[in-house]
Amino acid sequence: MSGRLLHIGRDLQSRLKGFFEVPLGPDATPLELLQAALDELERKVQPAGRGRRIFPYQRVIVRIAQRGADPVAVDAVFRDLERRLRERLRELKCETPEQIDASVAVVETSGDEQKPLLKVECFSEPGAHADAAASTQYPSLRIAVVKGQCAESEYLFEEPLVAIGRTAEPTDAFGQIRCNHVAFLEVRDGVNETVGRAHARLQFDEASGHYQLFNEGSSNPTSILRGGRMIPVPPRDPRGVRVQSGDSVQVGRAVLRLTIG
């Protein structure tokens, strides 16, 4: 429920932003142009399912066709375009490419030309997605909820990191939001409340080719149940503990079963 309310709140914020947004005037300052470019780039974010968002472009060009524009001033303000873009995408919890080539160009205009004041162009570098797919093939990870209540009874992932905790998007004491891929519901049933908001994570180790389980320091324990024996996962241990297909993972009193394909 909290995740749905957060989504509704963001949607309302977006609608209000659009309602009060003032169109750029011909005398817009470089800073106003920068904010408008960031707003336009934010609209390029694509949903990728299961609450994920991605920005699938590696190259961004902002073209400014403003009569009398000062290229030096524009360049000075847009110098931080990539950093500002990454900050904006981070606020949206959006996955981004490792490299983004962001640039600005001032286009000369004559008196009778009718060009948009601001134009944002995004490109995906040829072969970038193919290269990424070739280097990020992860084993399928199926997680079945054996004990406890989640939004779904079973999850299927093919990604390097799966966060486990209570509620979909908990906030820590510093206001930072965490996205739990396996999110236990906020109910009091003797099980769910024993799961920490940031309880554990499964992370693929490319060196060994296996998933590791990490205990992120919850007050309740994290363990692996394998062949009738319990393997404790020490809190905040950077090494983690390797998991195998068929293992059960206990977080608090909740239990998950793993199938790795």
TAGI-V225965 format. One record per pair of residues at least 4 apart in sequence whose C-alpha atoms are under 7 Angstrom apart, sorted by sequence separation. I is the first residue (numbers start at 1). J is the second residue. D is the distance in whole Angstrom. If there is no record, write none. Layout:
i: (I	I)
j: (J	J)
d: (D	D)
This chain:
i: (1	2	3	4	5	6	7	8	9	10	11	12	13	14	15	16	17	24	28	29	30	31	32	33	34	35	36	37	38	39	40	48	70	71	72	73	74	75	80	81	82	83	84	85	86	87	88	89	90	109	124	127	128	129	130	131	132	133	171	172	188	195	205	225	226	243	250	251	28	47	48	89	171	172	187	188	204	205	225	250	47	48	171	186	187	204	205	224	225	249	250	46	47	170	171	185	204	205	215	223	224	248	249	45	46	145	169	170	184	203	204	223	224	233	248	249	45	46	144	145	169	202	203	223	248	45	144	169	202	203	222	223	247	248	44	143	144	168	169	202	222	246	247	143	168	201	202	246	142	143	201	245	246	142	200	201	245	141	142	165	168	200	245	140	141	164	167	199	200	140	141	163	164	165	166	167	199	82	140	163	164	165	166	167	198	199	215	217	139	162	163	164	165	166	167	199	214	215	216	217	82	138	166	198	215	216	81	138	215	226	138	196	225	226	214	224	225	224	225	224	78	194	214	223	224	170	213	214	223	212	213	222	223	166	212	213	222	165	166	167	212	213	221	222	165	166	211	212	221	151	165	210	211	220	150	151	165	150	151	164	165	71	149	150	164	165	149	164	163	164	163	55	58	162	163	26	54	55	56	161	162	53	54	55	56	58	59	60	61	62	63	64	65	161	162	53	54	58	59	60	61	62	63	64	65	67	161	30	58	59	60	61	62	63	64	65	148	149	160	161	30	34	63	65	148	160	31	30	38	65	65	66	65	64	65	64	63	64	63	195	62	63	195	62	194	61	62	194	61	60	61	60	191	192	59	60	191	59	57	58	59	57	58	57	58	56	37	148	147	148	147	146	147	145	146	145	146	144	145	143	144	143	144	143	142	143	141	142	141	142	141	140	141	139	140	139	3	3)
j: (5	6	7	8	9	10	11	12	13	14	15	16	17	18	19	20	21	28	32	33	34	35	36	37	38	39	40	41	42	43	44	52	74	75	76	77	78	79	84	85	86	87	88	89	90	91	92	93	94	113	128	131	132	133	134	135	136	137	175	176	192	199	209	229	230	247	254	255	33	52	53	94	176	177	192	193	209	210	230	255	53	54	177	192	193	210	211	230	231	255	256	53	54	177	178	192	211	212	222	230	231	255	256	53	54	153	177	178	192	211	212	231	232	241	256	257	54	55	153	154	178	211	212	232	257	55	154	179	212	213	232	233	257	258	55	154	155	179	180	213	233	257	258	155	180	213	214	258	155	156	214	258	259	156	214	215	259	156	157	180	183	215	260	156	157	180	183	215	216	157	158	180	181	182	183	184	216	100	158	181	182	183	184	185	216	217	233	235	158	181	182	183	184	185	186	218	233	234	235	236	102	158	186	218	235	236	102	159	236	247	160	218	247	248	237	247	248	248	249	249	104	220	240	249	250	197	240	241	250	240	241	250	251	195	241	242	251	195	196	197	242	243	251	252	196	197	242	243	252	183	197	242	243	252	183	184	198	184	185	198	199	106	184	185	199	200	185	200	200	201	201	94	97	201	202	66	94	95	96	201	202	94	95	96	97	99	100	101	102	103	104	105	106	202	203	95	96	100	101	102	103	104	105	106	107	109	203	73	101	102	103	104	105	106	107	108	191	192	203	204	74	78	107	109	192	204	77	77	85	115	116	117	117	117	118	118	118	119	119	251	119	120	252	120	252	120	121	253	121	121	122	122	253	254	122	123	254	123	122	123	124	123	124	124	125	124	120	254	254	255	255	255	256	255	256	256	257	256	257	256	257	257	258	258	258	259	258	259	259	260	260	260	261	260	261	261	168	169)
d: (6	6	6	6	6	6	6	6	6	6	6	6	6	6	6	6	6	6	6	6	6	6	6	6	6	6	6	6	6	7	7	5	6	6	6	6	6	6	6	6	6	6	6	6	6	6	7	6	6	6	7	6	6	6	6	6	6	6	6	6	6	6	6	6	6	7	6	6	7	6	5	5	5	7	6	6	7	6	5	4	5	7	4	7	7	6	6	6	6	6	6	6	6	6	6	7	4	7	6	6	5	7	5	7	5	5	6	6	6	5	6	5	6	6	5	6	6	6	6	6	5	6	5	4	4	5	4	5	6	7	6	5	6	6	7	6	6	6	6	5	6	7	6	5	5	6	6	5	6	6	5	6	6	4	6	7	5	6	6	6	5	5	5	7	5	5	5	6	5	6	6	5	6	7	5	6	5	7	5	5	5	5	5	6	7	7	6	5	6	6	6	6	6	6	6	5	7	6	6	6	6	5	7	7	5	5	6	6	6	5	7	5	6	7	7	7	5	6	6	5	7	6	5	6	6	6	5	7	5	6	5	6	7	6	5	6	5	6	6	7	4	7	6	6	6	4	6	6	6	7	5	7	6	5	6	7	5	4	7	7	5	6	6	5	6	7	6	5	6	6	4	7	6	6	7	7	5	6	7	7	5	5	5	5	7	6	6	6	6	6	6	6	6	6	6	6	6	5	5	5	5	5	5	5	5	6	4	7	6	6	6	6	6	6	6	6	6	7	6	6	5	7	6	6	6	5	6	6	6	7	7	6	5	6	6	5	6	7	5	6	6	6	5	5	5	6	6	6	5	6	7	5	5	7	6	6	6	5	6	6	6	5	5	5	6	7	7	5	5	7	5	5	7	6	5	5	7	6	7	6	5	6	7	5	6	7	7	5	6	6	5	6	7	7	5	6	6	6)
